[in-house]
């Protein structure tokens, strides 16, 4: 089999109920597929009708009732409501036999009138979906699919083209969402590269913990930070390291010299030792941060590669709600995971001050600054889809591995 591109679409109900983290954990840990794109998408009436009609035709090939029920569900639940926008989460996965693997993890619908209606929680739909049928009338009483995913490459290609065209003309951040308020503020969260080094439930676990704040996800993107972007993003940290860490290293250097040579040095020598050793240590720590976020140490990066896409992957999330900045920072905990209280993100998932699993903006000014640096209004997911579809046209057998 060749490499396929497929998607998971979490329904607005799933997003509203903050089930995104749990579903993401299953998807990342139960397949060998690579997550290559993420976006919050708000359907307009046109896309809603287009998607529902396409779904109905596809699903009806297997089961006409399921096709009709699912199409009606999309038309009723994905479209804007009372002038406000619903939110769905679109995740893009790439890998061998991607459609079949995702469909296997998602699972089929389990009807309550079936002898096999006792779901064990093995699949995503076992746990999060419902398909309740009145046993007397045979009519559907309640239906919630939790997530949608195409069963075949042909179906995936059709839907992906549809999404790509829509995303090209809409913003990466959803405006005017249901439940929004004039008092809302936004904040930025980055799930850092240490969470993406191997298939893991960690990214989903972090999203799940943040969901307890009651804030709404209104934007997201997978991001590979360039060295230039990392240097700009963490520029304030460089000065802080020189001011706070370098003097401590200078004092420590004096103590070590005194102990090694059994002499006493005047404290005035601390300034010289800070300049000689402290600044070098602080600058090295800063270079390690840049390498951690971009995958490349800045001093090893040629000038012509500074703006190249980084080698380390992270997930940028935009949350919205009342007191969003403070709520996120509380659930993340202090920068040093060893000093963070139990039940915080950094205590549960972080390792040390550098590998502390997540970043959150600390002020409204920094929210704007950091969103500009990561170019939150740009999302490469549409470009990834278009490049893949061109490959499919040039290689219809799918041998594009």
C-alpha positions in Angstrom: 0.0 0.0 0.0 1.1 3.6 -0.6 1.0 6.5 1.8 -2.5 7.8 2.3 -3.8 11.1 3.7 -7.0 10.8 5.8 -8.8 12.8 8.4 -10.7 12.7 11.7 -13.5 15.3 12.1 -14.6 15.7 15.7 -18.2 16.9 15.9 -19.3 20.1 17.5 -20.9 18.1 20.3 -17.6 16.3 21.0 -15.8 19.7 21.1 -18.4 21.3 23.3 -18.2 18.4 25.8 -14.4 18.7 25.9 -13.8 15.2 24.7 -11.1 16.3 22.2 -8.2 15.3 24.5 -9.4 11.7 25.1 -10.0 11.1 21.4 -6.7 12.6 20.5 -4.9 10.3 22.9 -6.5 7.2 21.3 -5.7 8.4 17.8 -2.0 9.1 18.6 -1.4 6.0 20.7 -3.3 3.4 18.7 -2.0 4.0 15.2 1.4 4.4 13.6 0.2 7.3 11.5 1.7 10.8 11.6 -0.4 13.7 12.6 0.4 16.3 10.0 -2.3 18.9 10.3 -4.9 20.3 12.7 -7.5 23.0 12.5 -10.6 24.2 14.2 -13.2 24.5 11.4 -16.6 26.3 11.5 -19.0 25.1 8.8 -21.1 27.6 6.9 -24.5 26.5 5.4 -22.9 25.8 2.0 -20.2 23.5 3.3 -22.7 21.8 5.7 -25.0 20.9 2.8 -22.2 19.9 0.6 -20.6 17.6 3.2 -23.9 16.1 4.3 -24.9 15.2 0.7 -21.5 13.6 0.1 -21.6 11.7 3.3 -25.1 10.4 2.6 -24.0 9.1 -0.8 -21.0 7.3 0.6 -22.6 5.8 3.7 -25.7 4.8 1.9 -23.6 2.3 -0.1 -23.3 0.3 3.1 -26.5 1.2 4.9 -29.2 3.6 3.5 -30.6 4.3 7.0 -27.2 5.2 8.4 -26.5 7.5 5.4 -29.8 9.4 5.9 -29.3 9.6 9.7 -25.8 10.9 9.4 -26.6 13.4 6.7 -29.5 14.8 8.8 -27.2 15.0 11.8 -24.6 17.0 9.9 -27.2 19.5 8.5 -28.7 20.0 12.0 -25.5 20.1 14.1 -22.7 21.6 12.0 -24.4 24.7 10.6 -24.3 28.0 12.4 -27.0 28.4 15.0 -28.8 31.6 15.9 -26.0 33.6 14.2 -23.2 31.9 16.1 -20.7 29.4 14.8 -20.2 25.8 15.8 -16.7 24.4 16.1 -15.4 21.1 14.8 -11.8 19.8 15.0 -10.2 18.6 11.8 -7.1 16.4 12.2 -5.0 15.2 9.3 -3.1 11.9 9.4 -0.7 10.5 6.9 0.8 7.0 6.6 0.4 3.5 5.1 -3.2 2.5 4.8 -4.3 5.6 6.8 -8.1 5.3 5.9 -8.4 1.8 7.1 -6.4 2.3 10.3 -8.3 5.4 11.3 -11.7 3.7 10.5 -10.6 0.8 12.7 -9.8 3.0 15.7 -13.1 5.0 15.2 -15.3 1.9 14.9 -18.7 1.4 13.4 -22.0 2.6 14.9 -23.5 0.4 17.5 -27.3 0.5 17.5 -29.2 0.0 20.7 -31.6 -2.4 18.9 -28.7 -4.8 18.0 -27.8 -7.9 19.7 -24.2 -6.5 19.7 -25.3 -3.3 21.3 -23.1 -3.9 24.4 -20.1 -1.8 23.5 -17.0 -2.5 25.4 -15.2 0.8 24.8 -12.6 -0.6 22.5 -13.2 2.0 19.8 -13.8 5.7 19.9 -17.5 5.3 19.1 -17.9 2.5 21.7 -16.9 5.1 24.2 -18.2 8.4 22.9 -21.0 7.8 20.3 -24.7 6.9 20.7 -27.2 5.5 18.3 -30.5 4.9 20.2 -33.4 3.4 18.3 -37.0 3.1 19.6 -37.5 -0.7 19.7 -41.2 -0.3 19.1 -41.2 2.1 16.2 -37.8 1.5 14.8 -37.2 5.3 14.7 -34.0 6.9 15.7 -34.4 8.5 19.2 -30.9 9.9 19.6 -27.8 9.9 17.5 -24.3 11.2 18.2 -21.4 9.9 16.0 -18.6 11.6 18.1 -16.2 11.7 15.1 -16.3 11.2 11.4 -13.7 9.6 9.2 -13.8 8.3 5.6 -13.7 4.5 5.0 -11.7 4.7 1.8 -9.0 6.7 0.0 -11.5 7.7 -2.7 -13.9 9.1 -0.1 -11.1 10.8 1.8 -9.8 12.5 -1.3 -13.3 13.9 -2.1 -13.8 15.3 1.4 -10.3 16.6 1.7 -10.7 18.6 -1.5 -13.9 20.0 -0.1 -12.3 21.0 3.2 -9.2 22.5 1.4 -11.3 24.8 -0.8 -13.3 26.0 2.2 -10.3 26.6 4.5 -8.6 28.7 1.8 -11.3 31.3 2.1 -11.9 31.2 5.9 -9.9 32.3 9.0 -7.8 29.9 11.0 -9.4 31.3 14.2 -13.2 30.8 14.6 -15.0 34.0 15.4 -18.4 34.5 17.0 -18.6 31.1 18.5 -21.5 29.8 20.5 -21.2 30.8 24.1 -18.8 33.7 23.5 -19.0 36.9 25.5 -17.7 40.5 25.2 -15.7 39.8 28.3 -13.8 37.0 26.7 -10.0 37.1 26.2 -7.7 34.9 24.2 -4.6 33.1 25.1 -2.0 31.0 23.4 -0.8 27.5 24.4 2.0 25.5 22.8 2.2 21.8 23.4 6.0 21.5 23.1 8.1 19.1 21.0 8.9 16.6 23.9 5.3 15.4 23.6 5.7 14.4 19.9 8.9 12.4 19.8 7.0 9.1 19.8 3.4 8.0 19.7 1.9 9.0 23.1 -1.2 9.9 25.0 0.6 13.0 26.3 -0.7 15.6 23.9 -4.3 14.4 24.4 -3.8 14.3 28.2 -2.6 17.9 28.2 -5.6 19.0 26.1 -7.9 17.1 28.4 -6.4 18.8 31.6 -6.8 22.2 30.0 -10.4 21.5 29.2 -11.3 21.7 32.8 -10.9 25.4 32.6 -14.1 25.6 30.6 -12.4 27.7 27.9 -13.1 27.2 24.3 -10.6 26.1 21.6 -11.0 28.6 18.8 -7.8 28.0 16.8 -5.0 25.5 16.4 -2.2 24.4 14.1 0.6 22.0 13.9 3.8 24.1 13.8 7.5 23.6 13.2 9.2 26.7 14.6 12.1 28.0 12.6 15.3 29.1 14.4 14.5 32.7 13.6 11.0 32.4 15.1 12.4 30.7 18.2 14.9 33.4 18.7 12.2 36.1 18.4 9.7 34.1 20.6 12.2 33.5 23.4 14.1 36.8 23.1 12.9 38.0 26.6 14.2 34.7 28.1 17.8 35.4 27.0 17.9 38.7 29.0 16.3 37.0 32.0 18.9 34.2 31.9 21.7 36.8 31.8 20.2 38.8 34.7 19.2 35.9 37.0 21.3 32.9 36.1 24.6 34.4 35.1 25.4 36.1 38.5 24.6 32.8 40.3 27.1 31.0 38.1 29.7 33.8 38.8 29.3 33.2 42.6 29.4 29.5 42.1 32.6 29.8 40.1 34.3 31.9 42.8 33.3 29.2 45.4 34.7 26.4 43.4 38.0 28.3 42.8 38.3 29.0 46.5 37.7 25.4 47.4 40.0 24.0 44.7 43.0 26.3 45.4 42.3 26.9 49.1 42.3 30.7 48.7 39.8 33.4 49.5 38.7 35.7 46.7 37.0 39.1 47.2 33.3 39.2 46.2 34.2 42.0 43.7 35.6 39.2 41.5 32.0 37.9 41.1 31.4 40.4 38.3 34.4 39.3 36.3 33.5 35.6 36.8 30.0 36.4 35.8 31.2 37.9 32.6 33.7 35.1 32.0 31.6 32.1 33.0 28.1 33.2 33.9 27.1 34.8 30.5 28.5 31.8 28.6 26.5 29.5 30.7 23.3 31.6 30.4 23.8 31.9 26.6 24.3 28.1 26.3 21.0 27.6 28.2 19.3 29.9 25.8 20.8 28.0 22.8 19.4 24.8 24.3 15.9 26.3 24.5 16.1 27.3 20.8 17.4 23.8 19.9 14.6 22.2 21.9 11.9 24.3 20.1 13.3 24.3 16.6 15.6 21.3 16.5 18.7 23.3 15.7 21.2 25.2 17.9 21.3 28.8 16.6 25.1 29.0 16.4 25.0 25.9 14.2 22.4 27.3 11.8 23.6 29.1 8.7 22.0 32.5 8.1 20.3 31.3 4.9 18.6 28.6 6.9 17.3 30.7 9.8 13.8 30.9 8.4 13.5 27.3 7.3 10.8 25.2 8.8 12.1 23.7 12.1 12.8 20.0 12.7 10.7 19.9 15.9 6.9 19.6 15.9 4.6 21.3 18.3 0.8 22.1 18.5 -0.3 25.7 18.9 -3.8 26.2 20.5 -5.8 29.4 20.9 -8.3 29.3 23.8 -11.0 31.9 24.5 -13.0 32.8 27.5 -13.3 34.9 30.6 -9.9 35.3 32.4 -8.4 32.8 29.9 -4.7 33.8 30.4 -4.8 33.3 34.2 -6.9 30.1 34.0 -4.5 28.4 31.6 -1.4 29.4 33.6 -3.0 28.0 36.7 -3.7 24.6 35.2 -0.2 24.5 33.7 1.5 25.2 37.0 4.9 26.9 37.6 7.7 26.8 35.0 9.7 24.3 37.1 7.7 21.0 37.2 9.3 19.9 40.4 7.8 23.0 42.1 4.4 22.6 40.5 1.5 21.3 42.6 -0.1 17.9 41.9 -2.8 17.9 39.2 -1.1 20.5 37.0 0.1 19.9 33.5 3.7 20.5 34.2 3.8 18.4 37.3 2.1 15.4 35.6 3.9 15.7 32.2 7.0 17.9 32.6 10.6 16.8 33.4 12.5 20.0 34.2 12.5 23.8 33.6 13.4 23.3 30.0 11.4 20.2 29.2 8.2 21.5 30.9 5.8 20.2 28.3 3.8 23.3 27.5 4.0 27.1 27.1 1.2 29.6 27.8 1.2 33.4 27.3 1.5 35.4 30.4 -0.2 38.7 29.4 -2.5 40.2 26.7 0.6 41.9 25.2 2.4 38.6 24.9 -0.6 36.8 23.5 -0.6 39.2 20.5 3.2 39.1 20.2 3.4 35.3 20.3 0.4 34.8 17.9 2.2 37.1 15.4 5.4 35.1 15.7 3.8 31.7 15.2 1.6 33.2 12.4 -1.6 31.9 13.9 -3.7 33.1 11.0 -1.7 30.9 8.6 -2.3 27.1 8.6 -0.5 24.8 6.2 -3.2 22.1 6.4 -4.8 23.2 3.1 -1.5 23.2 1.3 -0.7 19.7 2.6 -4.0 18.5 1.2 -3.5 20.1 -2.2 0.0 18.7 -2.5 -1.2 15.3 -1.7 -4.1 15.4 -4.2 -1.7 16.5 -6.9 0.5 13.5 -6.1 -2.6 11.3 -6.3 -3.5 12.6 -9.7 0.1 12.0 -10.9 0.2 8.6 -9.3 -3.4 7.1 -9.1 -2.2 3.7 -7.9 -1.2 5.3 -4.6 2.4 4.1 -4.7 3.7 7.5 -3.4 5.6 6.1 -0.4 
